[in-house]
Amino acid sequence: MYRLVIQPNALDELEAAYEWLRQRAPDAAANWFNGFVDALQQLKTVPESFGLVPDIRDVPYPIRQLLYGKRQHKYRAFFTTVGNEVHVLHIRHGARRTWRPKNLPRFD
């Protein structure tokens, strides 16, 4: 089993998405947040079952993605595995433009 590590910026992005939703749909926000956190827990057991991100190139390690949500409301959690850890690097709404990773953490 892998250890799940959510990088500080990814946690900030998840919290910002929750806040945005809470202001617009307060009744749905907690369910959405808890569902996303539950989905991230899948990464502890089968991270390699999630696909590589095809539109991200020239990075020092493979980046995979977990999709959460339905249709136009999908979010993408970008992650990589290092040893027995899964590092969530970035979270963004699926409708946003392609993520261009900068200043990725180093795992030596």
SEDOMAR-295463 format. One record per residue: residue number from 0; x, y, z of N, C-alpha, C in turn. Coordinates in nm, 4 decimals. Layout:
! residues N
{num = NUM npx = X npy = Y npz = Z capx = X capy = Y capz = Z cpx = X cpy = Y cpz = Z}
...
END
This chain:
! residues 108
{num = 0 npx = 0.0844 npy = -0.1183 npz = 0.0000 capx = 0.0000 capy = 0.0000 capz = 0.0000 cpx = 0.0891 cpy = 0.1249 cpz = 0.0000}
{num = 1 npx = 0.0479 npy = 0.2231 npz = -0.0750 capx = 0.1221 capy = 0.3482 capz = -0.0864 cpx = 0.0781 cpy = 0.4475 cpz = 0.0211}
{num = 2 npx = 0.1665 npy = 0.5361 npz = 0.0532 capx = 0.1354 capy = 0.6476 capz = 0.1434 cpx = 0.0955 cpy = 0.7667 cpz = 0.0564}
{num = 3 npx = -0.0177 npy = 0.8302 npz = 0.0870 capx = -0.0667 capy = 0.9437 capz = 0.0098 cpx = -0.0111 cpy = 1.0734 cpz = 0.0682}
{num = 4 npx = 0.0531 npy = 1.1535 npz = -0.0175 capx = 0.1090 capy = 1.2828 capz = 0.0225 cpx = 0.0484 cpy = 1.3888 cpz = -0.0691}
{num = 5 npx = -0.0266 npy = 1.4802 npz = -0.0111 capx = -0.0838 capy = 1.5891 capz = -0.0903 cpx = 0.0058 cpy = 1.7108 cpz = -0.0713}
{num = 6 npx = 0.0694 npy = 1.7531 npz = -0.1788 capx = 0.1598 capy = 1.8677 capz = -0.1723 cpx = 0.0817 cpy = 1.9918 cpz = -0.1273}
{num = 7 npx = 0.1459 npy = 2.0840 npz = -0.0542 capx = 0.0749 capy = 2.2008 capz = -0.0008 cpx = -0.0027 cpy = 2.2805 cpz = -0.1056}
{num = 8 npx = 0.0551 npy = 2.3008 npz = -0.2230 capx = -0.0171 capy = 2.3777 capz = -0.3251 cpx = -0.1405 cpy = 2.3017 cpz = -0.3737}
{num = 9 npx = -0.1330 npy = 2.1689 npz = -0.3833 capx = -0.2487 capy = 2.0894 capz = -0.4257 cpx = -0.3592 cpy = 2.0958 cpz = -0.3203}
{num = 10 npx = -0.3202 npy = 2.0950 npz = -0.1942 capx = -0.4186 capy = 2.1087 capz = -0.0870 cpx = -0.4855 cpy = 2.2458 cpz = -0.0935}
{num = 11 npx = -0.4065 npy = 2.3499 npz = -0.1181 capx = -0.4630 capy = 2.4847 capz = -0.1345 cpx = -0.5621 cpy = 2.4885 cpz = -0.2506}
{num = 12 npx = -0.5292 npy = 2.4209 npz = -0.3598 capx = -0.6172 capy = 2.4191 capz = -0.4776 cpx = -0.7468 cpy = 2.3443 cpz = -0.4483}
{num = 13 npx = -0.7373 npy = 2.2359 npz = -0.3737 capx = -0.8563 capy = 2.1608 capz = -0.3353 cpx = -0.9454 cpy = 2.2454 cpz = -0.2447}
{num = 14 npx = -0.8853 npy = 2.3130 npz = -0.1485 capx = -0.9620 capy = 2.3983 capz = -0.0577 cpx = -1.0247 cpy = 2.5164 cpz = -0.1316}
{num = 15 npx = -0.9543 npy = 2.5731 npz = -0.2285 capx = -1.0092 capy = 2.6845 capz = -0.3074 cpx = -1.1286 cpy = 2.6379 cpz = -0.3901}
{num = 16 npx = -1.1210 npy = 2.5182 npz = -0.4462 capx = -1.2332 capy = 2.4637 capz = -0.5234 cpx = -1.3533 cpy = 2.4409 cpz = -0.4321}
{num = 17 npx = -1.3277 npy = 2.3901 npz = -0.3120 capx = -1.4354 capy = 2.3703 capz = -0.2143 cpx = -1.4998 cpy = 2.5045 cpz = -0.1788}
{num = 18 npx = -1.4186 npy = 2.6053 npz = -0.1509 capx = -1.4711 capy = 2.7384 capz = -0.1150 cpx = -1.5560 cpy = 2.7958 cpz = -0.2273}
{num = 19 npx = -1.5072 npy = 2.7827 npz = -0.3511 capx = -1.5814 capy = 2.8328 capz = -0.4669 cpx = -1.7183 cpy = 2.7657 cpz = -0.4735}
{num = 20 npx = -1.7209 npy = 2.6335 npz = -0.4563 capx = -1.8468 capy = 2.5595 capz = -0.4619 cpx = -1.9358 cpy = 2.5927 cpz = -0.3423}
{num = 21 npx = -1.8764 npy = 2.6078 npz = -0.2249 capx = -1.9536 capy = 2.6380 capz = -0.1035 cpx = -2.0296 cpy = 2.7696 cpz = -0.1175}
{num = 22 npx = -1.9686 npy = 2.8666 npz = -0.1842 capx = -2.0347 capy = 2.9957 capz = -0.2034 cpx = -2.1503 cpy = 2.9859 cpz = -0.3024}
{num = 23 npx = -2.1460 npy = 2.8899 npz = -0.3923 capx = -2.2485 capy = 2.8788 capz = -0.4964 cpx = -2.3517 cpy = 2.7697 cpz = -0.4681}
{num = 24 npx = -2.3093 npy = 2.6651 npz = -0.4009 capx = -2.3988 capy = 2.5522 capz = -0.3709 cpx = -2.3621 cpy = 2.4939 cpz = -0.2349}
{num = 25 npx = -2.3954 npy = 2.5660 npz = -0.1278 capx = -2.3511 capy = 2.5245 capz = 0.0058 cpx = -2.3919 cpy = 2.3821 cpz = 0.0436}
{num = 26 npx = -2.5086 npy = 2.3392 npz = -0.0009 capx = -2.5543 capy = 2.2049 capz = 0.0359 cpx = -2.4735 cpy = 2.0948 cpz = -0.0315}
{num = 27 npx = -2.4169 npy = 2.1230 npz = -0.1464 capx = -2.3421 capy = 2.0216 capz = -0.2217 cpx = -2.1926 cpy = 2.0222 cpz = -0.1906}
{num = 28 npx = -2.1423 npy = 2.1300 npz = -0.1351 capx = -1.9972 capy = 2.1476 capz = -0.1204 cpx = -1.9317 cpy = 2.0402 cpz = -0.0341}
{num = 29 npx = -1.9884 npy = 2.0115 npz = 0.0815 capx = -1.9268 capy = 1.9124 capz = 0.1709 cpx = -1.9264 cpy = 1.7738 cpz = 0.1066}
{num = 30 npx = -2.0361 npy = 1.7373 npz = 0.0405 capx = -2.0405 capy = 1.6069 capz = -0.0276 cpx = -1.9360 cpy = 1.5994 cpz = -0.1374}
{num = 31 npx = -1.9215 npy = 1.7080 npz = -0.2142 capx = -1.8217 capy = 1.7110 capz = -0.3211 cpx = -1.6816 cpy = 1.6936 cpz = -0.2626}
{num = 32 npx = -1.6499 npy = 1.7707 npz = -0.1589 capx = -1.5171 capy = 1.7660 capz = -0.0976 cpx = -1.4878 cpy = 1.6264 cpz = -0.0430}
{num = 33 npx = -1.5815 npy = 1.5717 npz = 0.0335 capx = -1.5608 capy = 1.4388 capz = 0.0917 cpx = -1.5478 cpy = 1.3321 cpz = -0.0167}
{num = 34 npx = -1.6255 npy = 1.3458 npz = -0.1233 capx = -1.6152 capy = 1.2521 capz = -0.2347 cpx = -1.4801 cpy = 1.2592 cpz = -0.3028}
{num = 35 npx = -1.4285 npy = 1.3804 npz = -0.3184 capx = -1.2967 capy = 1.3970 capz = -0.3814 cpx = -1.1882 cpy = 1.3349 cpz = -0.2932}
{num = 36 npx = -1.1950 npy = 1.3622 npz = -0.1636 capx = -1.0963 capy = 1.3049 capz = -0.0713 cpx = -1.1045 cpy = 1.1521 cpz = -0.0740}
{num = 37 npx = -1.2261 npy = 1.0977 npz = -0.0780 capx = -1.2414 capy = 0.9520 capz = -0.0880 cpx = -1.1802 cpy = 0.8994 cpz = -0.2177}
{num = 38 npx = -1.2026 npy = 0.9705 npz = -0.3280 capx = -1.1459 capy = 0.9286 capz = -0.4567 cpx = -0.9931 cpy = 0.9285 cpz = -0.4505}
{num = 39 npx = -0.9355 npy = 1.0281 npz = -0.3847 capx = -0.7896 capy = 1.0335 capz = -0.3720 cpx = -0.7355 cpy = 0.9130 cpz = -0.2950}
{num = 40 npx = -0.8161 npy = 0.8584 npz = -0.2054 capx = -0.7722 capy = 0.7426 capz = -0.1275 cpx = -0.7447 cpy = 0.6211 cpz = -0.2166}
{num = 41 npx = -0.8095 npy = 0.6152 npz = -0.3338 capx = -0.7842 capy = 0.5049 capz = -0.4283 cpx = -0.6375 cpy = 0.4998 cpz = -0.4693}
{num = 42 npx = -0.5727 npy = 0.6147 npz = -0.4673 capx = -0.4331 capy = 0.6215 capz = -0.5100 cpx = -0.3416 cpy = 0.5417 cpz = -0.4176}
{num = 43 npx = -0.3865 npy = 0.5142 npz = -0.2965 capx = -0.3051 capy = 0.4378 capz = -0.2025 cpx = -0.2865 cpy = 0.2927 cpz = -0.2463}
{num = 44 npx = -0.3814 npy = 0.2416 npz = -0.3232 capx = -0.3745 capy = 0.0994 capz = -0.3574 cpx = -0.3412 cpy = 0.0723 cpz = -0.5036}
{num = 45 npx = -0.3893 npy = 0.1553 npz = -0.5944 capx = -0.3701 capy = 0.1248 capz = -0.7368 cpx = -0.3316 cpy = 0.2485 cpz = -0.8187}
{num = 46 npx = -0.2276 npy = 0.3215 npz = -0.7816 capx = -0.1965 capy = 0.4437 capz = -0.8562 cpx = -0.1601 cpy = 0.4177 cpz = -1.0021}
{num = 47 npx = -0.1011 npy = 0.3024 npz = -1.0303 capx = -0.0589 capy = 0.2732 capz = -1.1673 cpx = -0.1771 cpy = 0.2431 cpz = -1.2596}
{num = 48 npx = -0.2962 npy = 0.2265 npz = -1.2037 capx = -0.4133 capy = 0.2007 capz = -1.2887 cpx = -0.4686 cpy = 0.3291 cpz = -1.3517}
{num = 49 npx = -0.4201 npy = 0.4431 npz = -1.3061 capx = -0.4632 capy = 0.5713 capz = -1.3627 cpx = -0.3695 cpy = 0.6092 cpz = -1.4770}
{num = 50 npx = -0.4269 npy = 0.6685 npz = -1.5797 capx = -0.3506 capy = 0.6963 capz = -1.7004 cpx = -0.2478 cpy = 0.8068 cpz = -1.6869}
{num = 51 npx = -0.1445 npy = 0.7939 npz = -1.7682 capx = -0.0463 capy = 0.9015 capz = -1.7800 cpx = -0.1125 cpy = 1.0205 cpz = -1.8482}
{num = 52 npx = -0.0705 npy = 1.1400 npz = -1.8134 capx = -0.1263 capy = 1.2612 capz = -1.8734 cpx = -0.0567 cpy = 1.2831 cpz = -2.0072}
{num = 53 npx = -0.1299 npy = 1.2716 npz = -2.1174 capx = -0.0662 capy = 1.2788 capz = -2.2490 cpx = -0.0202 cpy = 1.4188 cpz = -2.2886}
{num = 54 npx = -0.0820 npy = 1.5215 npz = -2.2328 capx = -0.0505 capy = 1.6578 capz = -2.2765 cpx = 0.0561 cpy = 1.7261 cpz = -2.1916}
{num = 55 npx = 0.1208 npy = 1.6520 npz = -2.1035 capx = 0.2300 capy = 1.7077 capz = -2.0228 cpx = 0.3589 cpy = 1.6388 cpz = -2.0653}
{num = 56 npx = 0.4541 npy = 1.7197 npz = -2.1083 capx = 0.5819 capy = 1.6666 capz = -2.1565 cpx = 0.6981 cpy = 1.7396 cpz = -2.0878}
{num = 57 npx = 0.8149 npy = 1.6857 npz = -2.1078 capx = 0.9374 capy = 1.7475 capz = -2.0557 cpx = 0.9323 cpy = 1.7691 cpz = -1.9048}
{num = 58 npx = 0.8926 npy = 1.6651 npz = -1.8340 capx = 0.8927 capy = 1.6685 capz = -1.6879 cpx = 0.9860 cpy = 1.5584 cpz = -1.6384}
{num = 59 npx = 1.0407 npy = 1.5726 npz = -1.5178 capx = 1.1420 capy = 1.4774 capz = -1.4714 cpx = 1.0887 cpy = 1.3406 cpz = -1.4292}
{num = 60 npx = 0.9575 npy = 1.3248 npz = -1.4223 capx = 0.9000 capy = 1.1962 capz = -1.3832 cpx = 0.7601 cpy = 1.1840 cpz = -1.4441}
{num = 61 npx = 0.7083 npy = 1.0608 npz = -1.4559 capx = 0.5757 capy = 1.0422 capz = -1.5143 cpx = 0.4680 cpy = 1.1043 cpz = -1.4255}
{num = 62 npx = 0.3720 npy = 1.1691 npz = -1.4870 capx = 0.2600 capy = 1.2285 capz = -1.4142 cpx = 0.1322 cpy = 1.1619 cpz = -1.4626}
{num = 63 npx = 0.0552 npy = 1.1136 npz = -1.3674 capx = -0.0730 capy = 1.0492 capz = -1.3944 cpx = -0.1850 cpy = 1.1408 cpz = -1.3448}
{num = 64 npx = -0.3094 npy = 1.1041 npz = -1.3787 capx = -0.4209 capy = 1.1858 capz = -1.3324 cpx = -0.5379 cpy = 1.1005 cpz = -1.2862}
{num = 65 npx = -0.6048 npy = 1.1501 npz = -1.1848 capx = -0.7310 capy = 1.0953 capz = -1.1386 cpx = -0.8372 cpy = 1.1970 cpz = -1.1778}
{num = 66 npx = -0.9454 npy = 1.1504 npz = -1.2385 capx = -1.0565 capy = 1.2384 capz = -1.2739 cpx = -1.1670 cpy = 1.2194 cpz = -1.1716}
{num = 67 npx = -1.2223 npy = 1.3306 npz = -1.1222 capx = -1.3309 capy = 1.3238 capz = -1.0245 cpx = -1.4436 cpy = 1.4159 cpz = -1.0682}
{num = 68 npx = -1.5638 npy = 1.3627 npz = -1.0722 capx = -1.6804 capy = 1.4421 capz = -1.1095 cpx = -1.7443 cpy = 1.3887 cpz = -1.2357}
{num = 69 npx = -1.8444 npy = 1.4609 npz = -1.2804 capx = -1.9208 capy = 1.4183 capz = -1.3978 cpx = -1.9194 cpy = 1.5258 cpz = -1.5048}
{num = 70 npx = -1.9148 npy = 1.4801 npz = -1.6277 capx = -1.9218 capy = 1.5640 capz = -1.7476 cpx = -1.8412 cpy = 1.6921 cpz = -1.7333}
{num = 71 npx = -1.9062 npy = 1.8072 npz = -1.7472 capx = -1.8330 capy = 1.9344 capz = -1.7464 cpx = -1.7885 cpy = 1.9764 cpz = -1.6060}
{num = 72 npx = -1.8183 npy = 1.8969 npz = -1.5052 capx = -1.7803 capy = 1.9317 capz = -1.3678 cpx = -1.6627 cpy = 1.8483 cpz = -1.3172}
{num = 73 npx = -1.5863 npy = 1.7894 npz = -1.4070 capx = -1.4735 capy = 1.7056 capz = -1.3665 cpx = -1.3565 cpy = 1.7893 cpz = -1.3157}
{num = 74 npx = -1.2895 npy = 1.7346 npz = -1.2161 capx = -1.1637 capy = 1.7897 capz = -1.1672 cpx = -1.0545 cpy = 1.6888 cpz = -1.1960}
{num = 75 npx = -0.9340 npy = 1.7388 npz = -1.2111 capx = -0.8188 capy = 1.6543 capz = -1.2385 cpx = -0.7202 cpy = 1.6667 cpz = -1.1226}
{num = 76 npx = -0.6803 npy = 1.5529 npz = -1.0692 capx = -0.5755 capy = 1.5489 capz = -0.9675 cpx = -0.4529 cpy = 1.4872 cpz = -1.0341}
{num = 77 npx = -0.3465 npy = 1.5644 npz = -1.0444 capx = -0.2225 capy = 1.5190 capz = -1.1077 cpx = -0.1303 cpy = 1.4654 cpz = -0.9985}
{num = 78 npx = -0.0704 npy = 1.3485 npz = -1.0241 capx = 0.0131 capy = 1.2875 capz = -0.9212 cpx = 0.1259 cpy = 1.2068 cpz = -0.9837}
{num = 79 npx = 0.2222 npy = 1.1741 npz = -0.8991 capx = 0.3312 capy = 1.0856 capz = -0.9382 cpx = 0.3597 cpy = 0.9913 cpz = -0.8223}
{num = 80 npx = 0.4259 npy = 0.8811 npz = -0.8519 capx = 0.4659 capy = 0.7882 capz = -0.7464 cpx = 0.6172 cpy = 0.7949 cpz = -0.7295}
{num = 81 npx = 0.6582 npy = 0.7902 npz = -0.6044 capx = 0.8001 capy = 0.7905 capz = -0.5697 cpx = 0.8177 cpy = 0.6861 cpz = -0.4597}
{num = 82 npx = 0.8811 npy = 0.5760 npz = -0.4940 capx = 0.8957 capy = 0.4681 capz = -0.3964 cpx = 0.7586 cpy = 0.4187 cpz = -0.3541}
{num = 83 npx = 0.7324 npy = 0.4223 npz = -0.2237 capx = 0.6022 capy = 0.3775 capz = -0.1739 cpx = 0.5084 cpy = 0.4946 cpz = -0.1427}
{num = 84 npx = 0.5330 npy = 0.6092 npz = -0.2050 capx = 0.4493 capy = 0.7275 capz = -0.1837 cpx = 0.3842 cpy = 0.7729 cpz = -0.3143}
{num = 85 npx = 0.2622 npy = 0.8224 npz = -0.3016 capx = 0.1917 capy = 0.8871 capz = -0.4122 cpx = 0.1835 cpy = 1.0346 cpz = -0.3758}
{num = 86 npx = 0.2382 npy = 1.1196 npz = -0.4616 capx = 0.2392 capy = 1.2641 capz = -0.4373 cpx = 0.1388 cpy = 1.3320 cpz = -0.5291}
{num = 87 npx = 0.0355 npy = 1.3923 npz = -0.4698 capx = -0.0594 capy = 1.4721 capz = -0.5470 cpx = 0.0057 cpy = 1.6083 cpz = -0.5660}
{num = 88 npx = 0.0283 npy = 1.6443 npz = -0.6918 capx = 0.1053 capy = 1.7638 capz = -0.7260 cpx = 0.0187 cpy = 1.8856 cpz = -0.7542}
{num = 89 npx = -0.0998 npy = 1.8617 npz = -0.8102 capx = -0.1809 capy = 1.9744 capz = -0.8582 cpx = -0.3247 cpy = 1.9277 cpz = -0.8753}
{num = 90 npx = -0.4195 npy = 2.0165 npz = -0.8464 capx = -0.5616 capy = 1.9886 capz = -0.8664 cpx = -0.6211 cpy = 2.1058 cpz = -0.9414}
{num = 91 npx = -0.6987 npy = 2.0757 npz = -1.0468 capx = -0.7608 capy = 2.1839 capz = -1.1243 cpx = -0.8887 cpy = 2.1344 cpz = -1.1898}
{num = 92 npx = -0.9749 npy = 2.2292 npz = -1.2217 capx = -1.0993 capy = 2.1971 capz = -1.2915 cpx = -1.0657 cpy = 2.1500 cpz = -1.4322}
{num = 93 npx = -1.1364 npy = 2.0501 npz = -1.4791 capx = -1.1094 capy = 1.9922 capz = -1.6101 cpx = -1.1325 cpy = 2.0858 cpz = -1.7266}
{num = 94 npx = -1.2132 npy = 2.1899 npz = -1.7075 capx = -1.2410 capy = 2.2841 capz = -1.8168 cpx = -1.1287 cpy = 2.3858 cpz = -1.8358}
{num = 95 npx = -1.0393 npy = 2.3939 npz = -1.7395 capx = -0.9279 capy = 2.4883 capz = -1.7527 cpx = -0.8272 cpy = 2.4379 cpz = -1.8551}
{num = 96 npx = -0.7487 npy = 2.5303 npz = -1.9057 capx = -0.6461 capy = 2.4922 capz = -2.0039 cpx = -0.5480 cpy = 2.3921 cpz = -1.9449}
{num = 97 npx = -0.4742 npy = 2.3298 npz = -2.0320 capx = -0.3767 capy = 2.2293 capz = -1.9913 cpx = -0.2800 cpy = 2.2860 cpz = -1.8887}
{num = 98 npx = -0.2531 npy = 2.2061 npz = -1.7878 capx = -0.1577 capy = 2.2452 capz = -1.6845 cpx = -0.0174 cpy = 2.2411 cpz = -1.7425}
{num = 99 npx = 0.0586 npy = 2.3445 npz = -1.7183 capx = 0.2000 capy = 2.3510 capz = -1.7574 cpx = 0.2830 cpy = 2.3519 cpz = -1.6290}
{num = 100 npx = 0.3293 npy = 2.2356 npz = -1.5872 capx = 0.4003 capy = 2.2267 capz = -1.4598 cpx = 0.5266 cpy = 2.3121 cpz = -1.4568}
{num = 101 npx = 0.5391 npy = 2.3873 npz = -1.3508 capx = 0.6600 capy = 2.4660 capz = -1.3256 cpx = 0.6983 cpy = 2.4439 cpz = -1.1800}
{num = 102 npx = 0.8237 npy = 2.4450 npz = -1.1538 capx = 0.8736 capy = 2.4299 capz = -1.0169 cpx = 0.8199 cpy = 2.3037 cpz = -0.9495}
{num = 103 npx = 0.8270 npy = 2.1936 npz = -1.0203 capx = 0.7839 capy = 2.0670 capz = -0.9618 cpx = 0.8772 cpy = 2.0290 cpz = -0.8474}
{num = 104 npx = 0.8230 npy = 1.9623 npz = -0.7446 capx = 0.9115 capy = 1.9180 capz = -0.6370 cpx = 1.0115 cpy = 1.8152 cpz = -0.6888}
{num = 105 npx = 1.1270 npy = 1.8141 npz = -0.6278 capx = 1.2297 capy = 1.7145 capz = -0.6630 cpx = 1.2204 cpy = 1.6002 cpz = -0.5645}
{num = 106 npx = 1.2318 npy = 1.4819 npz = -0.6155 capx = 1.2303 capy = 1.3622 capz = -0.5323 cpx = 1.3603 cpy = 1.2874 cpz = -0.5590}
{num = 107 npx = 1.4584 npy = 1.3074 npz = -0.4731 capx = 1.5900 capy = 1.2441 capz = -0.4928 cpx = 1.6067 cpy = 1.1231 cpz = -0.4043}
END
